[in-house]
């Protein structure tokens, strides 16, 4: 495994994905839905500093897993990405289904 290229992929993908996070959550959603009940009031610097490394960690883990599995093509990496997204979505669907059933049974 070429570690210099892996680090380059992690840094490049981390920067681009953090910009997309900023655009969709920080700019696009926050600008349109600024309700005080939803967003924190006051200083958000600590929260931003704590969560800024997360896109880099996500990209790093994905790139390391893809390289470890020998996926060196765009199509192979996209298949892996779709697998992760599908499994994550199914997990959330199951969690929320459990909560919906509990709400229906116990909060009548």
C-alpha positions in Angstrom: 0.0 0.0 0.0 1.4 3.4 -1.0 1.0 5.4 2.3 1.7 8.8 0.7 -1.1 8.3 -1.8 -3.4 7.1 1.0 -2.7 10.2 3.1 -3.3 12.3 0.0 -6.6 10.7 -0.6 -7.6 11.1 3.0 -6.7 14.8 3.2 -8.2 15.6 -0.2 -11.4 13.7 0.4 -11.6 15.1 3.9 -11.4 18.7 2.8 -14.0 18.2 0.0 -16.4 16.3 2.3 -16.1 18.8 5.1 -16.9 21.5 2.6 -20.0 19.6 1.6 -20.9 19.1 5.3 -20.5 22.8 5.8 -22.6 23.6 2.7 -25.6 21.3 3.4 -25.7 21.5 7.2 -24.1 24.8 8.0 -25.1 27.0 5.2 -28.1 25.6 3.3 -30.1 24.2 6.1 -29.1 26.6 8.9 -29.9 29.6 6.7 -33.3 28.4 5.8 -34.4 26.8 9.1 -33.1 29.1 11.8 -35.4 28.2 14.7 -33.9 28.9 18.2 -35.3 25.6 19.5 -33.2 23.7 17.0 -29.9 25.5 16.9 -27.5 26.3 19.7 -27.3 29.9 20.8 -24.0 31.6 21.4 -20.5 30.3 20.9 -20.3 27.2 18.7 -16.5 27.2 18.3 -15.9 24.3 20.7 -18.5 22.2 18.9 -17.1 23.0 15.5 -13.5 22.2 16.7 -14.6 18.9 18.1 -16.5 17.8 15.0 -14.2 19.1 12.3 -11.9 16.0 12.3 -14.9 13.6 11.7 -14.9 13.9 7.9 -11.2 13.1 7.8 -11.7 10.1 10.1 -14.6 8.9 7.9 -12.6 9.3 4.7 -9.6 7.7 6.3 -11.4 4.6 7.5 -13.2 4.2 4.1 -10.0 4.6 2.1 -8.1 2.2 4.4 -10.9 -0.4 4.1 -11.1 0.0 0.3 -7.4 -0.3 -0.1 -7.3 -3.3 2.3 -10.0 -5.0 0.2 -8.0 -4.3 -3.0 -10.6 -2.0 -4.5 -8.5 0.2 -6.7 -11.2 1.3 -9.2 -14.0 3.9 -9.0 -16.7 1.3 -9.6 -15.4 -1.0 -6.9 -15.1 1.8 -4.4 -18.6 3.1 -5.3 -20.0 -0.4 -4.7 -18.4 -0.4 -1.3 -19.8 3.0 -0.6 -23.3 2.0 -1.6 -23.0 -1.1 0.7 -22.1 1.1 3.6 -24.9 3.6 2.9 -27.5 0.7 2.5 -26.4 -1.0 5.7 -26.4 2.3 7.6 -29.9 3.2 6.3 -31.2 -0.2 7.2 -29.8 0.1 10.7 -31.6 3.5 11.1 -34.8 2.1 9.7 -34.7 -0.7 12.2 -33.9 1.6 15.1 -36.7 4.0 14.2 -39.1 1.2 13.7 -38.4 -0.1 17.2 -39.0 3.4 18.6 -42.2 3.8 16.6 -43.5 0.5 17.9 -42.6 1.5 21.5 -44.3 4.9 21.1 -47.4 3.3 19.7 -47.6 0.8 22.5 -46.5 2.8 25.5 -47.4 6.4 24.8 -51.1 6.0 24.1 
